[in-house]
Amino acid sequence: MKDLTKKIYDIPLHDIKDIVEVQEYSFYYFLGTLIFALVVFGALAYLLYKYIQKRNAYNQRKEHYKLLQGIDLQETKKAAYAITDYGYIFKDDGERQAGMYANIVARLEQYKYKKSVDAFDDETLGYIELYKGMIDV
């Protein structure tokens, strides 16, 4: 009986092959995809940051325009100083604005450097409003 069992186990099997090592690249594909996604996410985050930073950046022209529009013309002396100060940034926009600014500064001189001043005359108020209207921000 021993010979019979020995013969059964010695039967060569032709349909079973040896173990073969299979190259597995899915981990490297995963790492490549992850790195690509992180780079894209980082680029989008950077662009969003720059957009928000640009949108919230301090714009001196815009601020001076708001301040110039909000000047109380009833307080003549303070208004004369404020118009001279805030309007200075817009004088280099063009020849017309430079001439108008020089004209306004000359007209406002009589309302500065005095202890008490009268209210703006109608012609000066007209020039002030015209200058405010020609400003582009």
C-alpha positions in Angstrom: 0.0 0.0 0.0 2.9 2.3 0.6 3.9 2.0 -3.0 0.5 3.0 -4.2 0.4 6.2 -2.1 3.8 7.1 -3.2 2.8 6.7 -6.9 -0.2 9.0 -6.4 1.9 11.8 -5.1 4.5 11.5 -7.7 2.1 12.3 -10.5 3.4 15.3 -12.4 0.9 18.1 -12.8 1.2 19.8 -16.2 -1.5 22.5 -15.8 -0.1 24.3 -12.7 2.7 26.8 -13.4 5.3 28.2 -11.1 4.7 31.4 -9.1 5.5 34.4 -11.3 6.1 37.9 -9.8 3.5 40.4 -11.1 4.6 44.0 -11.4 2.2 46.2 -9.5 2.2 49.9 -10.4 -1.1 51.0 -8.9 0.7 52.5 -5.8 2.9 54.7 -8.1 -0.2 55.7 -10.1 -1.9 56.7 -6.9 1.1 58.7 -5.8 1.4 60.4 -9.2 -2.3 61.3 -9.1 -2.1 62.6 -5.5 0.9 64.8 -6.3 -0.8 66.2 -9.4 -4.0 66.9 -7.4 -1.9 68.7 -4.7 -0.1 70.8 -7.3 -3.4 71.8 -9.0 -5.0 72.5 -5.6 -2.0 74.6 -4.5 -2.1 76.6 -7.8 -5.8 77.3 -7.4 -5.3 78.3 -3.7 -2.5 80.6 -4.8 -4.6 82.2 -7.5 -7.5 82.6 -5.1 -5.2 84.2 -2.6 -3.8 86.7 -5.1 -7.3 87.5 -6.4 -8.5 88.3 -2.8 -5.4 90.2 -2.0 -5.8 92.3 -5.2 -9.5 92.9 -4.6 -8.9 94.0 -1.0 -5.8 96.1 -1.8 -5.7 99.7 -0.6 -6.5 102.0 -3.5 -5.5 105.5 -2.7 -7.2 107.1 -5.6 -10.5 105.4 -4.7 -10.2 106.5 -1.1 -9.4 110.1 -2.0 -12.3 110.2 -4.4 -14.7 109.1 -1.6 -13.2 111.6 0.8 -13.4 114.3 -1.9 -17.1 113.6 -2.6 -17.9 113.6 1.2 -16.4 117.0 1.9 -18.7 119.3 3.8 -18.6 122.6 1.8 -20.2 124.5 4.6 -17.0 124.4 6.6 -15.1 126.6 4.2 -11.6 126.5 5.7 -11.5 122.7 6.3 -13.0 122.1 2.8 -10.4 124.3 1.1 -7.6 122.3 2.8 -9.3 119.0 2.1 -9.9 119.7 -1.6 -6.3 120.8 -2.0 -5.0 117.7 -0.3 -7.3 115.1 -1.8 -7.5 116.6 -5.2 -3.7 116.5 -5.6 -3.6 112.9 -6.6 -5.9 113.4 -9.6 -4.0 116.4 -11.1 -1.7 114.2 -13.1 -4.6 112.4 -14.9 -4.3 114.7 -17.9 -3.7 118.3 -19.0 -7.3 119.3 -18.4 -7.2 118.0 -14.8 -3.9 119.6 -14.1 -5.1 123.0 -15.3 -8.4 122.6 -13.4 -6.5 121.7 -10.2 -4.2 124.7 -10.5 -7.3 126.9 -11.0 -9.0 125.5 -8.0 -5.9 125.8 -5.8 -5.5 129.4 -6.8 -9.2 130.1 -6.0 -9.0 128.3 -2.7 -6.0 130.3 -1.5 -8.3 133.1 -0.3 -10.0 130.6 2.0 -6.9 129.3 3.7 -4.4 130.8 6.1 -6.9 133.1 7.8 -8.6 132.8 11.1 -12.1 133.3 9.8 -13.3 133.0 6.2 -16.5 133.6 4.4 -18.5 130.8 2.6 -17.5 129.8 -0.9 -18.8 132.0 -3.6 -20.9 130.4 -6.4 -18.2 130.5 -9.0 -15.7 128.6 -6.7 -18.5 126.1 -5.8 -19.1 125.6 -9.6 -15.4 124.9 -10.2 -15.2 122.5 -7.3 -18.2 120.5 -8.6 -16.8 120.6 -12.1 -13.5 119.2 -10.8 -15.3 116.5 -8.9 -17.2 115.5 -12.0 -14.1 115.2 -14.2 -12.3 112.8 -11.9 -12.1 109.2 -13.1 -11.3 106.5 -10.6 
